Amino acid sequence: MDDFYKKILDNNKKWVETQLAIDADYFKDLSKGQNPPLLWIGCSDSRVPANEIIGAKPGEVFVHRNIANMVIHSDMNMLSVLDYAVNVLKVKHIIVCGHYGCGGVKAAMGNQSIGLIDNWIRHIKDIYRLHEDYLNSFQDEDERFNRFVEINAQEQVFDLAKTSIVQNAWKKGQELTLHGWAYGLNSGYVTDLGVNMTSSDDLDEVYRLKFTN
């Protein structure tokens, strides 16, 4: 057993002991179920821990993470998480949180083949193509990178709103708001990107679904 593996096992024991010292029923209460008000769709990057960023406790955030916090309509993993969060847990907020310095977004700005992930990165490249004129207007590459991180997160919010899961919830009058954020690795602060959607009214007509019941 290497030192790191032993360390994380020991850390778990210490964490349990700390929580029980504060509240003897801590784990007993957690085991009864969850009722989180928030679904977090974030990046897999190890430097972006959802709960810690917003000071949330276990049980308060339902989390889905993938490379570059993407909402891809053929991704059954993401859709399954979304469906459960919206229709079973009845979350009231969904946050798509990108982060400055995102490796997936950076890779989408170049042409270097990485491997299997190239197929995932292509979805991010589609976002760049959609906003190419705007992004190319930035001469400073770091500034262009930051703007691309923000635009990517904003577009994922719109893609959430396009799903039948979210639109059906809105149609039924369910309280549900979508948000887009960007997290600063070098500051710890999040930036609200100004996409806070509560209905499909902000979508182009072609994306607005009509339900028969």
C-alpha positions in Angstrom: 0.0 0.0 0.0 1.6 3.3 -1.1 1.7 6.3 1.1 -0.9 8.3 -0.8 -3.5 5.5 -0.7 -2.9 5.0 3.0 -3.2 8.7 3.6 -6.6 9.0 2.0 -7.9 6.1 4.0 -6.6 7.7 7.2 -8.2 11.0 6.1 -11.5 9.3 5.8 -11.3 8.0 9.3 -10.4 11.4 10.6 -13.2 13.0 8.7 -15.8 10.6 10.1 -14.5 11.2 13.6 -14.7 15.0 13.2 -18.2 14.9 11.9 -19.4 12.6 14.7 -17.8 14.8 17.3 -19.9 17.7 16.0 -23.1 15.7 15.5 -23.5 12.1 16.6 -26.4 11.6 14.2 -24.6 13.1 11.2 -24.4 10.0 9.0 -27.6 8.5 10.3 -29.5 11.6 9.1 -27.7 11.6 5.8 -28.7 8.0 5.2 -32.4 8.8 5.3 -32.3 10.5 1.9 -31.5 13.6 0.0 -33.4 16.7 -0.9 -30.9 19.0 -2.6 -32.2 22.3 -4.1 -29.4 22.5 -6.7 -28.0 20.5 -9.6 -24.4 21.4 -10.4 -23.0 20.7 -13.8 -19.3 21.3 -13.7 -15.9 20.3 -15.1 -14.1 17.2 -14.0 -11.1 19.3 -13.1 -9.9 18.3 -9.6 -9.4 22.0 -8.7 -13.2 22.8 -9.0 -15.0 21.0 -6.1 -18.7 21.9 -6.3 -19.6 21.7 -2.6 -16.6 23.6 -1.3 -16.9 26.5 -3.8 -20.3 27.4 -2.5 -19.9 26.3 1.1 -22.5 23.6 0.7 -22.9 20.5 3.0 -23.3 16.9 1.8 -26.9 16.5 0.7 -27.3 20.1 -0.6 -25.9 19.7 -4.1 -26.6 17.0 -6.7 -23.5 16.9 -9.0 -22.6 15.9 -12.6 -19.1 16.6 -13.9 -17.5 16.0 -17.2 -14.7 17.6 -19.2 -15.5 21.3 -19.8 -18.9 21.1 -18.2 -20.7 20.1 -21.4 -24.5 19.6 -21.9 -24.6 17.2 -24.9 -28.0 16.0 -26.0 -26.8 12.5 -26.8 -25.1 12.1 -23.5 -27.3 9.6 -21.6 -25.2 10.0 -18.5 -25.9 13.7 -18.3 -29.5 13.3 -19.3 -30.1 10.7 -16.7 -28.7 12.9 -14.0 -30.8 15.8 -15.3 -34.0 13.8 -15.4 -33.5 12.5 -11.9 -32.6 15.9 -10.5 -35.6 17.7 -12.1 -38.3 15.0 -12.0 -37.5 13.1 -8.8 -35.4 15.5 -6.6 -37.3 18.6 -7.9 -34.3 20.8 -7.8 -35.0 24.5 -8.1 -31.7 25.6 -9.5 -29.3 24.2 -12.1 -25.8 25.8 -12.3 -23.5 25.2 -15.2 -20.1 26.2 -13.9 -17.1 26.6 -16.2 -13.7 27.7 -15.0 -11.0 29.9 -16.3 -7.9 27.8 -17.3 -10.1 24.9 -18.4 -7.9 22.4 -20.3 -10.8 21.1 -22.4 -11.7 24.6 -23.6 -8.0 25.3 -24.3 -7.7 22.1 -26.3 -10.7 23.2 -28.4 -8.8 26.3 -29.4 -6.0 24.3 -31.0 -5.6 21.4 -33.4 -3.4 19.0 -31.6 -4.8 15.4 -31.5 -5.0 14.1 -27.9 -6.7 10.8 -28.5 -10.2 9.5 -27.8 -11.1 12.8 -26.2 -10.8 14.5 -29.6 -14.4 13.4 -30.2 -15.6 15.1 -27.0 -13.5 18.3 -27.7 -15.2 18.6 -31.1 -18.4 19.7 -29.3 -16.5 22.5 -27.7 -15.1 23.5 -31.1 -18.6 23.8 -32.4 -19.2 26.5 -29.8 -16.0 28.3 -31.0 -17.2 28.2 -34.6 -20.6 29.7 -33.6 -18.8 32.7 -32.0 -15.7 32.7 -34.1 -15.9 36.3 -35.3 -16.3 37.6 -31.7 -13.6 35.4 -30.2 -11.1 36.2 -33.0 -11.5 39.9 -32.3 -9.4 39.4 -29.2 -5.8 39.8 -30.1 -4.6 38.7 -26.6 -4.8 34.9 -26.5 -5.4 34.8 -22.7 -8.3 37.2 -23.0 -9.8 35.1 -25.9 -9.4 32.0 -23.8 -11.3 33.6 -20.9 -14.1 34.8 -23.1 -14.3 31.3 -24.6 -14.7 29.7 -21.2 -17.6 32.1 -20.4 -19.3 31.6 -23.8 -19.0 27.9 -23.5 -20.7 27.9 -20.1 -23.4 30.2 -21.4 -24.1 28.0 -24.4 -24.5 25.0 -22.1 -27.2 26.8 -20.2 -29.1 27.3 -23.5 -28.5 23.7 -24.3 -30.1 22.7 -21.0 -33.1 24.9 -21.8 -33.5 23.1 -25.1 -33.9 19.7 -23.4 -37.4 18.1 -23.2 -36.7 17.5 -19.5 -36.3 21.2 -18.6 -39.0 22.4 -21.0 -41.5 19.9 -19.7 -40.8 21.0 -16.1 -41.4 24.6 -17.1 -44.6 23.7 -18.9 -45.9 22.0 -15.8 -45.2 25.2 -13.8 -42.3 23.7 -11.9 -40.0 26.2 -10.2 -36.7 25.8 -12.0 -34.0 28.4 -12.8 -30.9 27.8 -14.9 -27.7 29.7 -14.3 -24.3 30.1 -15.9 -21.1 30.7 -13.9 -17.4 30.9 -14.4 -15.0 30.0 -11.5 -11.6 31.7 -11.0 -8.9 29.2 -10.0 -6.6 32.0 -9.0 -9.2 33.9 -6.9 -11.8 31.4 -5.7 -14.6 33.7 -6.8 -17.4 32.8 -9.2 -18.8 35.2 -11.9 -22.5 35.1 -12.7 -22.5 35.2 -16.5 -25.9 36.7 -16.8 -27.8 33.7 -18.2 -30.5 33.1 -15.6 -33.4 31.3 -17.4 -36.8 30.5 -16.0 -38.6 29.7 -19.2 -38.1 28.7 -22.9 -39.0 32.3 -24.0 -35.4 33.1 -24.5 -34.9 30.3 -27.0 -35.3 30.6 -30.7 -38.8 29.4 -31.8 -37.3 26.2 -33.4 -36.2 24.9 -30.0 -39.5 25.4 -28.2 -41.2 22.1 -27.7 -45.0 21.6 -27.7 -46.2 18.9 -25.4 -49.5 17.0 -26.1 -50.3 16.5 -22.4 
